[in-house]
């Protein structure tokens, strides 16, 4: 039963990521000026990663309580926790690099965040196929 809840949580995490990347971000860049975009994204992204962290932490606790050994859902929850913490931690450095026009550092940190988010999305999405 708890594994079903873990699967639902993974679906919610995927939904949050899809909403952010396909609806919110494109429209922010399309309809707001550069300063408004910067301020809005700086308000959204910490919460984005904190929500993912909260959900993944819940899934991890459920996985540990439900299993004597680590299964794939628990491992993915742990990976999601670690990567969302990483993404949250690098936000101030990413913002600072952007503000100081340090493009090399900004690009590296931004790419690290994007790749981590893609890994979070794909691993959580993969749980559907492990539960068929």
C-alpha positions as CSV (number, residue, x, y, z in Angstrom):
1,X,0.0,0.0,0.0
2,X,2.7,2.5,0.9
3,X,4.4,1.8,-2.5
4,X,1.3,3.1,-4.2
5,X,1.7,6.3,-2.2
6,X,5.3,6.5,-3.2
7,X,4.3,6.1,-6.9
8,X,1.7,8.9,-6.5
9,X,4.4,11.2,-4.9
10,X,6.7,10.5,-7.8
11,X,3.9,11.4,-10.2
12,X,3.4,14.7,-8.3
13,X,7.1,15.4,-8.5
14,X,7.0,14.8,-12.3
15,X,3.9,17.0,-12.6
16,X,5.6,19.9,-10.7
17,X,8.6,19.7,-13.0
18,X,6.5,19.5,-16.1
19,X,4.4,22.5,-15.0
20,X,7.5,24.6,-14.3
21,X,9.3,23.7,-17.5
22,X,6.4,23.7,-20.0
23,X,4.0,26.3,-18.6
24,X,5.5,28.7,-16.0
25,X,9.1,29.3,-17.4
26,X,8.2,29.8,-21.0
27,X,5.4,32.2,-20.2
28,X,7.5,34.2,-17.7
29,X,10.2,34.7,-20.4
30,X,7.5,35.6,-23.0
31,X,5.4,38.1,-21.0
32,X,7.7,39.7,-18.4
33,X,10.6,42.0,-18.8
34,X,14.1,41.0,-17.8
35,X,13.9,42.4,-14.2
36,X,10.5,41.0,-13.6
37,X,11.6,37.6,-14.9
38,X,14.7,37.6,-12.7
39,X,12.7,38.5,-9.6
40,X,9.9,36.0,-10.2
41,X,12.3,33.1,-11.0
42,X,14.3,33.9,-8.0
43,X,11.1,33.6,-5.9
44,X,9.9,30.4,-7.6
45,X,13.0,28.2,-7.8
46,X,13.8,27.9,-4.1
47,X,10.2,26.9,-3.5
48,X,10.3,24.6,-6.5
49,X,13.2,22.6,-5.1
50,X,11.9,22.7,-1.5
51,X,8.5,21.2,-2.6
52,X,10.4,18.5,-4.5
53,X,12.6,17.9,-1.4
54,X,9.6,17.7,0.9
55,X,7.8,15.2,-1.4
56,X,10.9,13.1,-1.9
57,X,11.6,13.1,1.8
58,X,8.1,11.8,2.5
59,X,8.5,9.2,-0.2
60,X,11.9,8.2,1.3
61,X,10.4,7.8,4.8
62,X,7.5,5.8,3.4
63,X,10.0,3.6,1.5
64,X,12.1,2.9,4.6
65,X,9.0,2.1,6.7
66,X,7.6,-0.1,4.0
67,X,10.7,-2.1,3.2
68,X,13.4,-3.9,5.2
69,X,15.8,-3.4,2.3
70,X,16.1,-0.6,-0.1
71,X,14.0,-1.1,-3.3
72,X,14.1,1.0,-6.5
73,X,11.4,3.4,-5.2
74,X,13.4,4.1,-2.1
75,X,16.6,4.6,-4.0
76,X,14.9,7.0,-6.4
77,X,13.5,8.9,-3.5
78,X,17.0,9.1,-1.9
79,X,18.4,10.3,-5.2
80,X,15.7,12.9,-5.5
81,X,16.3,14.2,-2.0
82,X,20.1,14.5,-2.7
83,X,19.7,16.2,-6.1
84,X,17.0,18.6,-4.9
85,X,19.2,19.6,-1.9
86,X,22.0,20.2,-4.3
87,X,19.9,22.4,-6.6
88,X,18.6,24.4,-3.7
89,X,22.1,24.9,-2.3
90,X,23.5,26.2,-5.5
91,X,20.7,28.8,-6.1
92,X,22.6,31.7,-4.3
93,X,25.8,31.0,-6.2
94,X,23.9,30.8,-9.5
95,X,22.2,34.1,-8.8
96,X,25.5,35.7,-7.8
97,X,27.2,34.5,-11.0
98,X,24.4,35.9,-13.1
99,X,24.5,39.2,-11.2
100,X,28.3,39.5,-11.6
101,X,28.0,38.5,-15.3
102,X,30.3,35.5,-14.7
103,X,28.9,33.6,-17.6
104,X,31.2,30.6,-17.3
105,X,30.2,30.0,-13.6
106,X,26.6,30.7,-14.3
107,X,26.4,28.3,-17.2
108,X,28.1,25.6,-15.2
109,X,25.7,26.0,-12.2
110,X,22.6,26.4,-14.3
111,X,23.5,23.3,-16.3
112,X,24.1,21.4,-13.1
113,X,20.7,22.4,-11.9
114,X,19.0,21.5,-15.2
115,X,20.7,18.1,-15.5
116,X,19.8,17.3,-11.9
117,X,16.2,18.3,-12.5
118,X,16.1,16.1,-15.7
119,X,17.5,13.2,-13.7
120,X,14.9,13.8,-11.0
121,X,12.2,13.8,-13.6
122,X,13.3,10.8,-15.5
123,X,14.0,8.6,-12.5
124,X,10.7,9.4,-10.9
125,X,8.9,8.8,-14.3
126,X,10.7,5.5,-14.6
127,X,8.9,4.2,-11.5
128,X,5.7,3.8,-13.6
129,X,7.6,1.2,-15.6
130,X,8.9,-0.6,-12.6
131,X,5.4,-0.9,-11.2
132,X,3.7,-2.4,-14.2
